[in-house]
Amino acid sequence: MTVRAGEPFDTGRAVSDVEELLGAPLPEHGPTVAEGDPDTGEWSRTRGGGFLIAPIWESEDLTGVYGSEWETASETAESHLGSLTRELEKRWGGHRKVSMRVPLFRRRSGEPVPPLFGALCDEDCYGDLAVWGPVRAGGAVPGARRWVGVSLNQSDGDAPMIMVVVVSDSPVTEPEE
């Protein structure tokens, strides 16, 4: 569960969240640390050397949802991701796809994974990323060059679907096989 549980999806809010995170300071180095709400423990963000990952939407719990109801929930989540992607494309142009296939297989076989991809795997975020960059940041770091990615994820069939944003100060590219 994330701190976004129970919030309805709103494209404008999601774009605003992405832009806010784009302008947030990123740690230059250090360990990767997942942060949670102090009261509930729900995941709120993960920071690591040069990157930040945060949930921007979480679907309803899908325990006991099967068949056409699950298909509808999945289609709705994909529609939300498509809506956000289209809005971000209006700002930054077309995106490129960064697959999570290699990091997932590396992780499962015990091979090293770059910290950003390791952090995504730690949060069960295995969905391919739509990535833009470099784009210019505002906020606390105006003019900084950043790479931004969004993805839709589900750890298993009963878990909620989670949309996340990735902000990095270096290119987000699929690791080599």
C-alpha positions in Angstrom: 0.0 0.0 0.0 1.1 3.6 -0.7 0.2 7.0 0.7 -1.9 7.4 -2.4 -4.4 4.7 -1.4 -8.0 5.8 -1.7 -7.3 8.9 -3.8 -9.2 9.1 -7.1 -7.1 9.5 -10.2 -7.0 13.1 -11.6 -4.7 13.8 -14.6 -4.2 17.4 -13.6 -3.1 16.4 -10.1 -0.8 13.7 -11.5 0.9 16.2 -13.8 1.3 18.6 -11.0 2.8 15.8 -8.8 5.3 14.9 -11.6 6.3 18.6 -12.0 6.7 19.0 -8.3 8.9 15.9 -8.0 10.9 17.0 -11.1 11.9 20.1 -9.2 12.7 18.3 -5.9 16.3 18.0 -4.7 17.9 14.6 -5.4 20.5 13.1 -3.2 23.9 13.2 -4.9 25.0 9.9 -3.4 24.3 7.6 -0.6 22.2 4.5 0.1 18.8 3.9 -1.4 16.2 4.6 1.3 12.4 3.8 1.1 10.3 6.3 3.1 6.9 5.7 4.6 4.2 7.5 6.4 5.2 7.7 10.0 1.8 6.6 11.2 0.8 3.9 8.7 4.1 2.8 7.2 2.6 3.2 3.7 5.2 3.8 1.1 5.6 7.5 0.1 8.9 7.6 -1.8 12.3 6.1 -2.3 15.5 8.2 -2.7 18.9 7.1 -3.8 22.0 8.6 -5.3 20.7 10.8 -8.1 17.1 9.6 -8.2 13.6 9.7 -6.6 10.7 7.3 -7.0 7.2 8.1 -5.8 3.7 6.7 -6.1 1.3 9.1 -7.8 -1.8 6.9 -7.8 -3.1 3.6 -6.4 -6.2 1.7 -7.5 -8.7 0.2 -5.1 -7.7 -3.2 -3.6 -8.4 -5.9 -6.1 -8.7 -8.8 -3.6 -11.6 -11.0 -4.8 -11.9 -9.1 -8.1 -11.8 -11.5 -11.1 -13.0 -11.9 -14.6 -14.6 -8.9 -16.3 -14.4 -6.8 -13.1 -10.6 -7.3 -13.1 -10.4 -6.5 -16.8 -12.3 -3.3 -16.3 -10.0 -2.3 -13.4 -6.9 -3.0 -15.5 -8.3 -1.1 -18.5 -9.1 1.9 -16.2 -5.6 1.9 -14.8 -4.1 1.7 -18.3 -6.4 4.6 -19.4 -5.1 6.7 -16.4 -1.5 6.0 -17.5 -2.4 6.9 -21.1 -4.0 10.2 -20.0 -0.9 11.1 -18.0 1.4 10.1 -20.7 -0.4 12.2 -23.3 -0.3 15.3 -21.0 3.4 14.8 -20.4 4.0 14.4 -24.2 2.3 17.8 -24.7 5.0 19.3 -22.5 8.1 17.3 -23.5 7.3 15.5 -26.8 7.3 11.8 -27.4 8.6 9.4 -24.8 10.7 6.3 -25.2 10.0 2.9 -23.5 12.5 1.6 -21.0 11.8 -2.1 -20.3 12.0 -3.6 -16.8 12.7 -7.1 -18.4 16.5 -7.0 -17.9 16.5 -5.6 -14.3 13.8 -8.2 -13.4 15.7 -11.1 -14.7 19.0 -9.9 -13.3 17.3 -9.5 -9.9 15.8 -12.9 -9.9 19.1 -14.5 -10.9 21.0 -12.6 -8.1 23.0 -10.5 -10.6 23.7 -6.8 -9.8 21.1 -4.3 -10.8 21.6 -0.5 -11.0 20.3 1.2 -7.9 17.4 2.9 -9.6 16.1 -0.3 -11.0 16.8 -2.2 -7.8 14.7 0.4 -5.9 11.9 -0.1 -8.5 12.1 -3.9 -8.0 12.1 -3.5 -4.2 8.7 -1.8 -4.5 7.4 -4.4 -6.9 7.4 -1.8 -9.7 8.1 -4.0 -12.7 6.1 -2.1 -15.3 7.9 -0.7 -18.3 8.7 3.0 -18.0 7.7 5.8 -20.4 10.7 8.1 -20.2 11.4 11.7 -21.2 14.6 13.6 -20.9 16.5 15.5 -20.4 13.9 18.0 -19.4 14.4 21.2 -17.4 13.4 21.1 -13.7 11.9 24.0 -11.8 11.2 24.2 -8.1 14.2 23.9 -5.8 16.6 23.2 -8.7 15.5 25.5 -11.6 17.2 24.7 -14.9 18.6 21.3 -13.8 18.5 18.6 -16.5 16.5 15.6 -15.4 15.0 12.4 -16.8 11.4 11.5 -15.9 9.6 8.2 -16.2 6.1 6.9 -15.3 4.9 3.4 -15.1 1.9 1.3 -14.0 2.6 -1.7 -11.7 0.9 -4.5 -10.0 2.8 -7.0 -7.7 0.2 -9.7 -8.1 -3.4 -10.2 -9.3 -5.0 -9.2 -6.0 -2.8 -6.2 -5.2 -3.8 -2.7 -6.2 -2.3 -1.2 -9.3 0.2 1.6 -8.6 1.4 4.4 -10.9 4.8 5.7 -10.1 7.0 8.6 -11.2 10.8 8.3 -11.5 13.0 11.4 -11.5 16.7 11.0 -12.2 19.7 13.3 -12.7 21.2 10.9 -15.2 19.7 9.1 -18.3 17.2 6.3 -17.5 18.1 3.5 -19.9 17.6 -0.2 -19.8 20.6 -2.0 -18.5 22.4 -4.3 -20.9 21.7 -8.0 -20.8 
